[in-house]
Amino acid sequence: MKLTGTVRDWLGRAAPIDPFRLWPKGAYFVQEPMFTDNPYMDALITAEILDETGTVAAMEGALYDPEIRDRHASARADYLRAVNALPDTADVVLAAVQRATAALSGH
């Protein structure tokens, strides 16, 4: 990551800055397993907020580059198809309750 002078100056006054996705402090590490190998992340454009040039480039790509927009639209459609193929939540919960009830009753 290459910092611009503006970001470097600000960071010198504000440091230390912990890696984060959301506050509170530490949420980055709690959430990390949810984002690792998650196909939903293919549908998103992510950037390190302190990487000013990378963040601006990501935003410009999302706004003006048809190839980037198409790639992410395709990834979103793939993810939506995968989610729609999942069983209904009520069915999953009911099956889990039935298995737990059967295990508790010895059947």
C-alpha positions as CSV (number, residue, x, y, z in Angstrom):
1,M,0.0,0.0,0.0
2,K,1.4,3.4,-1.0
3,L,0.3,6.3,1.2
4,T,-0.2,9.8,-0.2
5,G,1.4,12.7,1.7
6,T,-2.0,13.7,3.0
7,V,-2.8,10.3,4.4
8,R,0.8,9.9,5.8
9,D,0.6,13.2,7.6
10,W,-2.8,12.4,9.1
11,L,-1.7,8.9,10.0
12,G,1.3,10.3,11.9
13,R,-1.0,12.3,14.1
14,A,-3.7,9.6,14.5
15,A,-1.6,6.4,14.9
16,P,-1.9,3.8,15.9
17,I,-4.9,2.7,13.7
18,D,-6.0,-0.9,14.1
19,P,-7.2,-2.8,11.0
20,F,-11.0,-2.6,11.0
21,R,-14.1,-3.3,9.0
22,L,-16.4,-1.8,11.6
23,W,-15.8,-0.4,15.0
24,P,-15.5,-1.4,17.9
25,K,-11.9,-2.2,18.1
26,G,-11.3,-5.9,17.5
27,A,-14.3,-6.4,15.2
28,Y,-11.9,-6.9,12.3
29,F,-10.5,-10.1,13.8
30,V,-13.9,-11.4,14.9
31,Q,-15.3,-10.9,11.4
32,E,-12.3,-12.2,9.5
33,P,-13.5,-15.8,9.3
34,M,-16.8,-14.7,7.8
35,F,-14.9,-13.0,4.9
36,T,-12.3,-15.7,4.3
37,D,-13.2,-17.9,1.3
38,N,-16.7,-16.3,1.2
39,P,-18.0,-16.1,-2.4
40,Y,-20.0,-13.0,-1.5
41,M,-16.7,-11.1,-1.3
42,D,-16.3,-11.7,-5.1
43,A,-19.4,-9.5,-5.5
44,L,-17.9,-6.6,-3.7
45,I,-15.2,-4.2,-4.3
46,T,-13.1,-3.8,-1.1
47,A,-10.2,-1.4,-0.4
48,E,-8.1,-0.4,2.5
49,I,-9.4,3.0,3.5
50,L,-6.0,4.4,4.3
51,D,-4.8,3.4,0.8
52,E,-6.1,6.6,-0.8
53,T,-5.0,5.9,-4.3
54,G,-6.2,2.3,-4.2
55,T,-9.6,3.4,-2.7
56,V,-10.0,6.1,-5.4
57,A,-9.0,3.6,-8.1
58,A,-11.6,1.1,-6.8
59,M,-14.3,3.7,-6.7
60,E,-13.5,4.9,-10.2
61,G,-13.5,1.4,-11.5
62,A,-16.9,0.7,-10.0
63,L,-18.2,3.8,-11.5
64,Y,-16.6,4.0,-14.9
65,D,-15.1,0.6,-16.0
66,P,-17.7,-1.6,-17.7
67,E,-15.5,-4.7,-17.3
68,I,-15.3,-4.3,-13.5
69,R,-19.0,-3.5,-13.2
70,D,-19.9,-6.6,-15.3
71,R,-17.5,-8.9,-13.4
72,H,-19.1,-7.8,-10.1
73,A,-22.6,-8.0,-11.5
74,S,-21.9,-11.5,-12.6
75,A,-20.5,-12.4,-9.2
76,R,-23.6,-10.9,-7.5
77,A,-25.9,-12.9,-9.8
78,D,-23.9,-16.1,-9.0
79,Y,-24.2,-15.5,-5.3
80,L,-27.9,-14.8,-5.5
81,R,-28.4,-18.1,-7.4
82,A,-26.5,-19.9,-4.7
83,V,-28.5,-18.3,-1.9
84,N,-31.8,-19.0,-3.7
85,A,-30.8,-22.6,-4.0
86,L,-30.5,-22.9,-0.2
87,P,-33.4,-24.6,1.7
88,D,-35.8,-22.4,3.5
89,T,-34.7,-21.3,6.9
90,A,-37.8,-22.6,8.6
91,D,-37.3,-26.1,7.1
92,V,-33.7,-26.1,8.3
93,V,-34.7,-25.0,11.8
94,L,-37.6,-27.5,11.9
95,A,-35.3,-30.4,10.9
96,A,-32.7,-29.4,13.5
97,V,-35.4,-29.3,16.2
98,Q,-36.8,-32.7,15.1
99,R,-33.2,-34.2,15.3
100,A,-32.6,-32.7,18.7
101,T,-36.0,-33.9,20.0
102,A,-35.4,-37.4,18.6
103,A,-31.9,-37.5,20.2
104,L,-33.3,-36.3,23.6
105,S,-36.1,-38.9,23.5
106,G,-33.7,-41.7,22.6
107,H,-35.1,-42.4,19.1
